[in-house]
Structures are given as C-alpha cells and as structure tokens.
Amino acid sequence: MRLRLTAALLCAATLAGAGAAPASAHPMHTSEVLLGVQSGRVAGQIRLPVDRLAVVLHGAPTPAAVQRYVRARIGAAGADGRRWRIAVGGAHAATVDGVRDLVLPLVLTPADGKVTDFTLRYDVIIDRLVTHKAIATMGGKLLGVFDWDTKALGVHAGGGSWLQGFLSAVRLGVQHIGTGADHLLFLLMLLVPAPLVARRGRWRRSDDPRRSALRVVHVVSAFALGHSLTLALASLGVVHVPAQLVECLIALSILVSAIHALRPLIPGGEALIGFGFGLVHGLAFATLLGTLGLSGGALVSSLFGFNLGIELTQLLVVALLMPSLYLLSRTGAYGVLRVGLALAGVVLAGAWLLERSGLIGADPLDGVTNALIARPFVVAGAFALAAAVGRYGPLAEHTAIIVLTAFRPRRRREYQE
C-alpha cells in the first residue's frame, strides 16, 4: 500500500502542472530593451525573438505588423506626468547565437526636450505570453525585467543605481533557474542518488545521514564552482562557445547524470560530475548576460547578482527536496522512485538532445517538461507527502488523500486575452 500510494503521490505532482502555463527549457528566448541617453532624447533598440512574436501574432510576423503592435504597447511619462513622444522604427532581422530576432529602433522624446527621470511602460509579447520576459538596460546598466507582473519600470536618467542593477540581476538569476526545466532536472538527477552509496556497481542505502548531507554539499558546491567559473569567463569575453553546442552539451549532461542515477558511473564521483557539467551550464548562463551590452562595474555587479540569484534558487531546491529524498531512501519505495525518476530524466534529456542537435523539429515531450516545473511547491509537497507515507504509514496516507483532494490544482491558461 505504501509503495502504491507513494507512486500515486508523485504522479499527482507531475500531473498537477500539466495544465499550467508553459515554462521554458533552456535557452530563455527573452526580449531586450537597450536604451541610452542622447541630446534631448532617449534612444536605443528593442530585440524581439521571432518565435515568440509568431505565437503572439498568430503567424509569421511581418515588419509592418510588428511595428504597429510594438508602438501600441510602449509608453513613457516624465516625473511631471507628461507623456513622452514614442517613435518605433522599421524592423529588421538579426541572428545571435542561432536565435532569430527582429530588431526595432526606439526613440523616446520628452515634451520639453529635457531628459529627466521617467517611467517606462512596456507590454510587448508579455501581454499575451505570460511566461515571457524582457530585460531592460540603460547606458550599459541593468534596469530591470519586464514580465507579466511588472509592466512598468522607473528609469533614472543616469541609467539607474548600482543597487538597482544588482537586485535586478539577482531576480533575473532566480527566474532563470526557476523557469529553466533543464537546469532543474540536472540538479534533481544529481540529488536522487545523494542519499545512497555505491557498492559493487549498484546503489545501496546509506546508514550515515551525515555522509549523505556532506555528499549533497559537495555536489552543489562543485556545480556552483563550475558554473561560476565559466559564467565569469564567458561574460568577460575570455571564452566563447557556440550556443547550439552549449545547449546540446547541457542536454548531454542531464542524460549522463540520469544514467548515473540508474547505475553509478563514477562511484563517489557526483561532485566531479557536478563540477564538469557545471562548466557547461555556466556557458549557458553567460549567453543571457552577453547580449545586454553591459560593461565595467555594471557588468561585474550584474554578474555577481545573477550568480547569487542562481545559487539562492539552487539552495531552495535542495532545501525543498533533500529531506524528502532522504526519508524516502529509508523505505522500500525508493528503488522504484529512483529508477522512475532516472528513466524520466533519460527520456526528457534524449528529447532535448535530438531537438537541439536539429535531428527533430520540436520537442514532443514539451508538455511533460512544463509539468515538471509549473508548480514547484506542489511537486515538492508531493515528495514530502510521499516521504510521510513511507515513514508514518496509514495516518499519513489518509492525510495525503485529504490534502490532494482539497487542494486539487486548477488549470491555468497560457494566454490572457
């Protein structure tokens, strides 16, 4: 009974996200609003991913249609409340690291010709696609992120403070991991065997909780060290690897870690795996910062803030999942759970690898990917309930059934009309 209910709880957690708004596997096809102060005006450009525009405009976007759409969804007003004039130029195509964008010139002109602090309103793509984000910079400094919840930013004429850019970078790092299914799945594949010990080529239960905790610390620290190193080097322009190759290597890293969760490839070598593939994931993290034109102190503070956001999110994932995984590892259900999760990781990573290498046109398991991270607290709660079932028996079973029935998640819509 415990084994069946444990499996049922985990299935419920997966299905809970099936109707939610899609998250994104890496890469994040974000928009960018890049601004700078000129004589009597603020000028720059907007970069919009073609694939997201196609979804919003219900077909292949034409330059004229995109220009009209963007012009209607941008606004600016000075501190005195007076509206600024908005000019959006014609769109032209550009490709950066394999991602096709449409680039539109943008000019904001204050009514009195004096550039002061102002409020920028932006609602392009995010008005319909609730998972989309637009990163804004001013004079090479990170201003913030537009998303479904944030459609207006206060802009300092000098480009914003160091603290504002730093906090925006922290938020961006949190969102990057929180909506990146591949990074989360890789971390999960590393955590699954952490409560166990490799003996004679197989995973066995560990009777030393202190040792299990140290292994988790080693794995997470090694991964953090690896991605921090390449994130810094790539962001500073020291190294550059084509984006498509990085994406394929990320999918490969998940595949290898999932196979390792099935059968130990390097007994006791989870930290080595974490560090090696952390180097790869760091290159992917750097792709996001590399297109923003940050430099000098703004680049350093944004780099530190972005990395801090990543680490905080990873620690939250570990804190939510590891206690449940350890308790489950003390039950007979963990073998089934470990194999099931590892096989799911193999299948998902294989699909990502085929898509990113160009062997297939689209990921056939995108819905499953979305379900993985659409409601993270529901998934973590299901693991906790499963651990309670294995630990405390019938009482926890009845409690779990009541909770799942009472808090059955409702379907969410991807688009808001």
C-alpha positions in Angstrom: 0.0 0.0 0.0 2.8 2.4 0.9 4.5 1.7 -2.4 1.4 2.3 -4.4 0.5 5.5 -2.7 4.0 6.8 -2.9 3.9 6.4 -6.7 0.5 7.9 -6.9 1.5 11.0 -5.0 4.5 11.6 -7.3 2.3 11.1 -10.4 -0.2 13.6 -8.9 2.6 16.1 -8.5 3.7 15.7 -12.1 0.1 15.9 -13.5 -0.6 19.0 -11.3 1.4 21.1 -13.7 0.1 19.7 -16.9 -2.4 22.4 -17.5 -0.3 25.3 -16.2 1.4 28.0 -18.3 4.4 26.6 -20.0 7.8 27.3 -18.6 10.8 27.1 -20.8 13.7 24.8 -21.1 16.9 26.5 -21.8 17.5 28.8 -23.7 15.4 31.7 -22.5 14.2 33.5 -25.6 13.9 36.8 -23.9 13.3 40.2 -25.4 15.7 43.1 -24.8 15.1 46.8 -24.4 18.5 48.5 -24.8 18.5 52.3 -24.2 20.9 55.2 -23.9 20.6 59.0 -23.3 21.3 61.3 -26.2 20.8 65.0 -26.7 17.2 65.8 -25.7 16.0 62.2 -26.0 16.4 58.5 -25.1 17.2 56.2 -28.0 18.0 52.5 -28.4 16.5 49.4 -29.8 14.2 46.5 -29.0 15.1 42.9 -29.8 12.2 40.5 -30.1 12.5 36.7 -30.7 10.7 35.8 -33.9 9.3 32.5 -32.5 7.6 34.3 -29.6 6.2 37.0 -32.0 4.8 34.3 -34.2 2.9 32.9 -31.3 1.5 36.3 -30.2 0.6 37.5 -33.7 -0.7 34.0 -34.8 1.6 33.6 -37.7 4.8 34.7 -39.3 5.4 38.3 -38.2 5.7 40.9 -40.9 7.8 44.0 -40.2 4.8 46.4 -40.6 2.6 44.3 -38.3 5.3 44.1 -35.7 6.0 47.8 -35.8 2.3 48.6 -35.2 2.0 46.1 -32.5 5.1 47.3 -30.6 4.1 51.0 -31.0 0.8 50.4 -29.3 2.4 48.7 -26.3 5.2 51.1 -25.3 4.8 54.3 -23.4 6.8 56.8 -21.3 6.0 59.6 -19.0 8.2 62.1 -17.1 8.1 62.7 -13.3 5.6 65.5 -14.0 3.2 63.0 -15.6 3.5 64.4 -19.1 3.7 61.8 -21.8 6.8 61.4 -24.0 6.7 61.0 -27.7 7.4 57.5 -28.9 8.9 56.6 -32.3 9.4 53.0 -33.3 11.3 52.3 -36.5 11.0 49.6 -39.0 12.0 46.1 -38.0 15.0 44.2 -39.5 16.1 40.6 -38.9 19.2 39.7 -36.9 20.5 36.3 -35.6 22.6 36.0 -32.4 23.9 32.5 -31.5 21.3 30.8 -33.6 18.3 32.8 -32.1 16.4 34.8 -34.8 15.3 38.2 -33.6 13.5 41.2 -35.1 15.3 44.5 -34.1 13.3 47.8 -34.0 14.9 51.2 -33.3 13.2 53.1 -30.5 13.3 56.8 -29.6 11.7 58.4 -26.6 11.4 62.2 -26.6 10.3 64.3 -23.6 7.7 67.0 -24.3 10.1 69.8 -23.2 13.2 68.2 -24.7 14.9 67.6 -21.3 15.7 64.1 -20.3 14.8 63.5 -16.7 13.8 60.5 -14.6 10.8 58.8 -16.3 8.5 55.8 -16.1 8.8 53.3 -19.0 5.7 51.2 -19.7 6.3 48.0 -21.8 3.8 45.3 -22.6 5.2 43.6 -25.8 4.7 39.9 -26.0 4.2 39.6 -22.2 0.6 40.9 -22.8 -0.3 37.5 -24.2 2.5 35.1 -23.3 2.7 35.1 -19.6 6.0 33.3 -19.3 7.9 35.8 -21.4 10.4 38.3 -20.1 12.0 41.5 -21.4 15.3 42.7 -20.0 15.9 46.4 -19.9 19.2 48.2 -19.8 20.1 51.9 -19.8 23.5 53.2 -20.6 25.1 49.8 -20.2 23.4 49.3 -16.7 20.8 46.7 -16.0 17.5 48.4 -15.2 15.2 45.5 -14.5 13.0 42.9 -16.0 9.5 43.3 -17.6 7.2 40.3 -17.1 3.6 39.5 -16.5 3.7 41.1 -13.1 6.0 44.0 -13.9 4.9 46.2 -16.9 6.4 49.5 -15.8 9.9 50.5 -14.5 11.1 53.7 -13.0 14.1 54.8 -15.0 16.8 57.1 -13.7 18.2 59.5 -16.3 21.7 58.5 -15.3 21.0 54.8 -16.0 20.0 53.6 -12.6 21.9 52.9 -9.4 24.3 50.1 -8.7 21.9 48.6 -6.2 19.0 48.6 -8.7 21.1 46.8 -11.3 22.4 44.3 -8.7 18.9 43.5 -7.4 17.6 43.2 -10.9 20.4 40.7 -11.7 19.6 38.7 -8.6 15.9 38.5 -9.7 17.0 37.5 -13.2 19.1 34.7 -11.8 16.3 33.4 -9.7 13.9 33.4 -12.7 16.5 31.9 -15.0 16.8 28.8 -12.8 13.2 28.8 -11.7 11.9 28.6 -15.2 14.7 26.5 -16.7 13.5 22.9 -16.8 16.8 21.5 -18.0 18.8 23.1 -15.1 16.3 21.9 -12.5 16.2 18.4 -14.0 20.0 18.2 -14.0 20.1 19.3 -10.3 17.4 16.7 -9.5 19.3 13.9 -11.2 22.4 14.8 -9.1 20.3 14.8 -5.9 18.4 11.5 -6.4 21.4 9.2 -5.7 22.8 11.6 -3.0 21.2 9.7 0.0 22.7 6.4 -1.3 26.1 4.9 -1.5 27.7 2.9 -4.4 28.7 -0.6 -3.7 29.8 -3.2 -6.3 28.4 -1.2 -9.1 25.0 -0.6 -7.6 23.3 1.9 -5.4 22.7 0.9 -1.8 21.1 2.5 1.1 23.4 4.6 3.3 23.0 4.4 7.1 25.1 7.5 7.6 22.9 10.7 7.4 25.9 12.9 8.0 27.7 11.4 5.0 24.6 11.9 2.8 24.4 15.5 3.8 28.1 16.0 3.0 27.6 14.5 -0.4 24.9 17.0 -1.2 27.1 19.8 0.0 29.9 18.6 -2.2 27.7 18.1 -5.3 26.0 21.5 -5.0 29.3 23.3 -4.3 31.1 21.6 -7.2 28.3 22.6 -9.6 28.3 26.1 -8.3 32.1 26.4 -8.6 32.0 25.1 -12.2 29.2 27.3 -13.5 30.6 30.4 -11.6 34.0 30.0 -13.3 32.7 29.7 -16.9 29.9 32.3 -16.3 32.6 34.8 -15.3 35.0 33.9 -18.1 32.3 33.9 -20.8 30.6 37.1 -19.6 34.0 38.9 -19.7 34.6 37.6 -23.2 37.5 35.3 -22.3 35.8 32.3 -23.8 33.0 31.8 -26.3 31.3 28.6 -27.3 28.5 28.5 -30.0 25.1 28.5 -28.3 23.8 25.4 -30.1 26.8 23.4 -28.9 26.3 24.5 -25.4 22.6 23.6 -25.5 23.5 20.1 -26.8 26.1 19.7 -24.0 23.5 20.7 -21.4 21.1 18.0 -22.7 24.0 15.5 -22.7 24.9 16.5 -19.1 21.4 15.6 -18.0 21.5 12.4 -19.9 24.7 11.3 -18.2 23.6 12.3 -14.7 20.3 10.4 -15.2 22.2 7.3 -16.3 24.4 7.8 -13.2 21.3 7.8 -11.1 20.3 4.5 -12.6 23.7 2.8 -12.1 26.8 4.6 -10.7 29.1 5.5 -13.5 31.7 7.1 -11.2 31.2 5.7 -7.7 31.6 8.6 -5.3 32.2 11.0 -8.2 29.0 13.1 -8.1 31.0 16.1 -7.2 33.2 15.6 -10.2 30.2 15.2 -12.5 28.7 18.3 -10.9 31.8 20.4 -11.5 32.4 19.2 -15.1 28.9 19.8 -16.3 28.7 23.0 -14.1 31.3 24.4 -16.5 28.9 23.7 -19.4 25.9 25.2 -17.6 27.9 28.4 -16.8 28.4 29.0 -20.5 24.6 28.9 -21.0 24.1 31.3 -18.1 26.6 33.7 -19.7 24.6 33.7 -23.0 21.9 35.7 -21.3 24.2 38.4 -19.9 26.4 38.5 -23.0 23.8 40.1 -25.3 23.0 43.0 -23.0 26.0 45.2 -23.7 26.9 45.6 -20.0 30.4 46.8 -19.2 32.7 47.9 -16.4 31.3 48.0 -12.9 27.7 47.3 -14.2 28.9 44.0 -15.7 30.7 43.0 -12.5 27.7 43.8 -10.2 25.3 42.2 -12.6 27.5 39.1 -12.9 27.7 38.8 -9.1 23.9 39.4 -8.7 22.9 37.0 -11.4 25.2 34.3 -9.9 23.8 34.9 -6.4 20.2 34.5 -7.7 21.2 31.2 -9.3 22.8 30.0 -6.1 19.8 31.0 -3.9 17.4 29.2 -6.2 19.5 26.1 -6.2 19.7 26.1 -2.4 16.0 26.4 -2.2 15.5 23.4 -4.5 17.9 21.4 -2.3 16.1 22.5 0.9 12.7 21.6 -0.5 13.7 18.2 -1.9 16.6 16.7 0.0 14.8 16.0 3.3 12.1 14.1 1.5 14.5 12.2 -0.7 16.5 11.1 2.4 13.4 9.9 4.2 12.2 8.0 1.1 15.6 6.4 0.7 14.9 4.7 4.1 11.9 2.9 2.6 11.5 0.1 0.1 9.8 2.5 -2.3 12.9 4.5 -3.1 14.3 1.9 -5.5 11.2 2.2 -7.7 11.2 6.0 -7.3 14.9 6.4 -8.2 14.6 4.3 -11.3 11.4 6.0 -12.4 12.9 9.5 -12.0 16.1 8.5 -13.7 14.3 7.0 -16.7 12.2 10.1 -17.0 15.4 12.1 -17.0 16.9 9.9 -19.7 13.8 10.3 -21.9 13.5 14.1 -21.4 17.2 14.7 -21.9 17.2 12.5 -25.0 14.3 14.5 -26.5 16.2 17.8 -25.8 19.3 16.4 -27.3 17.5 15.4 -30.5 15.8 18.8 -30.8 18.9 20.9 -30.1 21.0 19.0 -32.5 18.5 19.6 -35.2 17.5 15.9 -35.7 13.9 16.7 -34.8 11.9 19.9 -35.4 10.2 20.2 -32.0 10.3 18.6 -28.6 7.4 16.0 -28.4 7.6 16.0 -24.6 7.2 19.7 -24.1 4.1 19.2 -22.0 5.9 16.9 -19.7 8.7 19.4 -19.3 6.2 22.1 -18.4 4.6 19.9 -15.8 8.0 19.4 -14.1 8.3 23.0 -13.0 4.9 24.6 -13.5 4.0 24.3 -9.8 7.3 23.6 -7.9 5.8 23.8 -4.4 3.1 21.2 -5.4 5.8 18.9 -6.6 7.9 19.4 -3.5 4.8 18.9 -1.4 4.1 15.6 -3.1 7.6 14.4 -2.3 7.1 15.4 1.3 3.7 13.6 1.5 5.3 10.5 -0.1 8.1 10.6 2.5 5.5 10.9 5.3 3.6 7.9 3.9 6.7 5.8 3.9 7.6 7.0 7.4 4.4 7.1 9.2 2.1 4.7 7.4 -1.8 4.7 7.3 -2.2 8.1 9.1 -0.1 9.8 6.5 -1.9 8.0 3.7 -5.3 9.4 4.8 -3.8 12.9 5.3 -2.3 12.8 1.9 -5.5 11.8 0.2 -7.4 14.6 2.0 -4.8 17.2 1.1 -4.6 16.2 -2.6 -8.4 16.2 -2.8 -8.8 19.6 -1.1 -6.1 21.4 -3.0 -6.5 19.9 -6.4 -4.8 22.5 -8.7 -6.9 24.2 -11.3 -5.8 24.6 -14.9 -4.2 27.8 -15.9 -4.2 29.4 -19.3 -1.0 30.2 -21.1 -2.6 33.3 -22.7 -4.5 36.1 -21.3 -7.0 37.6 -23.7 
